[in-house]
Amino acid sequence: MQWIVLADVHGSVGYLPFIVPELCRADGLFIAGDITEFGGRREAAGVIESFAAVNENILAVAGNCDQESVGKYLDERGMNVHGRVVVQGSLSCVGVSGSLPCPGRTPQEKGEDEFTSILEQAVQSVSAKSGQLVMVSHQPAFGTAVDTLRGSQYCGSHAVRQFIKTYKPILAISGHIHEAAGVDKLGKTTLVNPGPFRAGRYAVVTFNGKHVSVQLKRASD
């Protein structure tokens, strides 16, 4: 099973033509937030429908730069994994939208306690689902290679990190920190921040039984 992973689209789908062949072949597409640049339903629909014209199997969460109506649009399209578990083949996918408070106020910000509450409530239904757990969040886990600002300052979520340590998903997808594109491990969990798709960054994730491999790519490569 192979999925394309994007984050931080920020309303720009200019690099989409470069990934069409891979996206056509993929089992689906994960989008880890910031679908728009402070936009709402209309802007999100423009982005999502562009991707859906190539591959309709999309699971996503909203980011801190998305208005609340973006999440409602994803709900209507059956694509939202915020606060819920969605089964895709052998995968059980759970997610949370938004980010921790930013230096400049953005539309969807949450505290650590809210992250914990949303994720814990959602994961309770996993026992009734099937498959290996995949987590999708805009905010990365604290203290990892995928949440590091320039100057080696960590800015991730302790709640997201604790969730990963407790429930051990096979994969944890995030975005938000544009300069922290990369792959890391937290216990047995593979972490991936594909980097901003607005700049042509994305990842290809391959699931093979209990193993996952990640290839970071640029759309111009």
SEZANU-942419 format. One line per 8 residues: number of its first residue (from 1); their letters; for each residue z, x, y of C-alpha. Coordinates in steps of 0.5 Angstrom, whole numbers, padded with zeros to 4 digits. Each point is the difference from the previous one (the first is absolute). Example, Ala and Ser with C-alpha at 12.3 -4.5 7.8 and 13.67 -1.06 7.14 Angstrom:
2
1	AS	0016 0025 -0009 ~ -0002 0002 0007
// end
This chain:
221
1	MQWIVLAD	0000 0000 0000 ~ -0002 0003 0007 ~ 0002 -0003 0007 ~ -0002 0002 0007 ~ 0006 0002 0004 ~ 0000 -0001 0008 ~ 0005 0000 0006 ~ -0001 0000 0007
9	VHGSVGYL	-0006 -0004 0001 ~ 0001 -0002 0007 ~ -0005 -0004 0001 ~ -0006 0005 -0002 ~ -0004 -0001 -0006 ~ -0005 0005 0003 ~ 0001 0004 -0006 ~ -0001 -0005 -0005
17	PFIVPELC	-0008 0001 -0002 ~ 0002 0007 -0003 ~ 0005 -0003 -0005 ~ -0004 -0006 -0002 ~ -0002 0003 -0007 ~ 0007 0002 -0002 ~ 0003 -0007 0003 ~ -0006 -0004 -0004
25	RADGLFIA	0003 0004 -0007 ~ 0007 -0001 0002 ~ 0005 -0005 -0004 ~ 0002 -0001 0007 ~ 0003 0002 0007 ~ 0007 0001 0003 ~ 0001 0000 0007 ~ 0007 0003 0003
33	GDITEFGG	0000 -0003 0007 ~ -0002 0001 0007 ~ -0007 -0004 -0002 ~ -0001 -0002 0008 ~ 0002 0004 0006 ~ 0005 -0005 0003 ~ -0004 -0006 -0002 ~ 0001 -0007 -0004
41	RREAAGVI	-0004 -0004 -0005 ~ -0007 0000 0003 ~ 0001 0008 0000 ~ 0002 0000 -0007 ~ -0005 -0004 -0002 ~ -0005 0004 0003 ~ 0002 0006 -0004 ~ 0002 -0003 -0007
49	ESFAAVNE	-0006 -0004 0000 ~ -0004 0006 0001 ~ 0003 0003 -0006 ~ 0000 -0006 -0004 ~ -0007 0000 0000 ~ 0000 0006 -0004 ~ 0006 -0002 -0005 ~ 0004 -0006 0001
57	NILAVAGN	0006 0003 -0004 ~ 0004 0002 0006 ~ 0008 0000 0000 ~ 0003 0002 0007 ~ 0006 0000 0004 ~ 0000 0000 0008 ~ 0002 0006 0004 ~ 0004 0001 0006
65	CDQESVGK	-0006 -0001 0005 ~ -0002 -0007 -0003 ~ 0002 -0006 0003 ~ 0004 -0005 -0005 ~ -0006 -0004 -0001 ~ -0003 0005 -0004 ~ 0005 -0001 -0005 ~ -0002 -0007 0000
73	YLDERGMN	-0007 0001 -0001 ~ 0001 0005 -0006 ~ 0005 -0006 -0003 ~ -0006 -0005 0001 ~ -0005 0005 -0003 ~ 0005 0001 -0006 ~ 0000 0008 0002 ~ 0007 0001 0002
81	VHGRVVVQ	0005 0003 -0004 ~ 0005 0000 0006 ~ 0007 -0002 -0004 ~ -0003 -0002 -0006 ~ -0003 0002 -0007 ~ -0008 0000 -0001 ~ -0002 0001 -0007 ~ -0007 0004 -0001
89	GSLSCVGV	-0002 0002 -0007 ~ 0006 0005 -0002 ~ 0003 0000 0007 ~ 0005 -0004 0003 ~ 0000 0002 0007 ~ 0005 -0001 0005 ~ 0000 0001 0008 ~ 0003 0000 0007
97	SGSLPCPG	-0003 0000 0006 ~ 0002 0003 0007 ~ 0003 0006 0002 ~ 0007 0003 0003 ~ 0001 -0001 0007 ~ -0005 0005 0004 ~ 0001 0003 0006 ~ -0005 -0005 0004
105	RTPQEKGE	0001 -0007 -0002 ~ -0005 -0003 -0006 ~ -0001 -0007 -0002 ~ 0003 0001 -0007 ~ 0007 0004 -0001 ~ 0005 0000 -0005 ~ 0007 0003 -0001 ~ 0002 0003 -0006
113	DEFTSILE	0004 -0006 -0003 ~ -0006 -0004 0001 ~ -0004 0004 -0004 ~ 0005 0000 -0005 ~ 0001 -0007 0000 ~ -0007 -0002 -0001 ~ -0002 0005 -0005 ~ 0006 -0002 -0004
121	QAVQSVSA	-0001 -0007 0000 ~ -0008 0001 -0002 ~ 0002 0005 -0006 ~ 0004 -0005 -0003 ~ -0006 -0004 -0003 ~ -0003 0006 -0003 ~ 0004 -0001 -0007 ~ -0004 -0007 0000
129	KSGQLVMV	-0007 0004 0002 ~ -0003 0006 -0004 ~ -0003 0007 0001 ~ 0002 0006 0003 ~ 0003 0000 0007 ~ -0004 0002 0006 ~ 0003 0000 0007 ~ -0004 -0001 0006
137	SHQPAFGT	0004 0001 0007 ~ -0002 0002 0007 ~ 0006 0004 0001 ~ 0000 0006 -0005 ~ 0007 0002 -0003 ~ 0004 0005 0004 ~ 0000 0007 -0002 ~ -0007 0001 -0003
145	AVDTLRGS	-0006 0004 0001 ~ -0003 -0007 0002 ~ 0005 -0002 0006 ~ 0000 0007 0004 ~ -0002 0000 0007 ~ -0002 0007 0003 ~ 0005 0005 0000 ~ 0003 -0002 -0006
153	QYCGSHAV	0004 -0006 0002 ~ 0001 -0006 -0005 ~ -0001 -0007 0003 ~ 0000 -0004 -0007 ~ 0004 -0006 -0002 ~ 0007 0001 -0004 ~ -0001 -0007 -0003 ~ -0007 0001 -0003
161	RQFIKTYK	0002 0007 -0003 ~ 0006 -0003 -0003 ~ -0004 -0006 -0003 ~ -0005 0005 -0003 ~ 0006 0004 -0003 ~ 0003 -0006 -0003 ~ -0006 -0004 -0003 ~ -0005 0006 -0001
169	PILAISGH	-0007 -0003 0002 ~ -0005 0004 -0003 ~ -0003 0001 0007 ~ 0002 -0001 0007 ~ -0005 -0001 0005 ~ 0001 0000 0008 ~ -0003 0002 0006 ~ 0003 0000 0007
177	IHEAAGVD	0000 0008 0001 ~ -0007 0002 0001 ~ 0001 0007 0000 ~ 0004 0000 -0006 ~ -0006 -0002 -0005 ~ 0002 0003 -0007 ~ 0003 -0001 -0007 ~ 0007 0001 -0002
185	KLGKTTLV	0005 -0002 -0005 ~ 0006 -0003 0000 ~ 0003 0000 -0007 ~ -0005 -0002 -0005 ~ -0004 -0004 0006 ~ -0006 0002 0003 ~ 0000 -0001 0008 ~ -0007 0000 0004
193	NPGPFRAG	-0001 -0001 0007 ~ -0008 0000 0000 ~ 0000 0002 0008 ~ -0003 -0005 0005 ~ -0007 -0003 -0002 ~ -0001 -0001 0007 ~ -0001 0008 0000 ~ -0004 -0001 -0007
201	RYAVVTFN	0006 0002 -0005 ~ 0001 -0004 -0006 ~ 0002 0001 -0007 ~ -0002 -0002 -0007 ~ 0005 -0001 -0005 ~ -0001 0000 -0008 ~ 0005 -0003 -0004 ~ 0000 0002 -0008
209	GKHVSVQL	0005 -0003 -0004 ~ 0007 0003 0003 ~ -0004 0005 0004 ~ -0003 0000 0007 ~ -0004 0005 0004 ~ -0002 0000 0007 ~ -0006 0003 0004 ~ 0000 0000 0007
217	KRASD	-0006 -0001 0004 ~ -0004 0000 0006 ~ -0005 -0005 0001 ~ -0005 0005 0003 ~ 0001 0005 -0006
// end
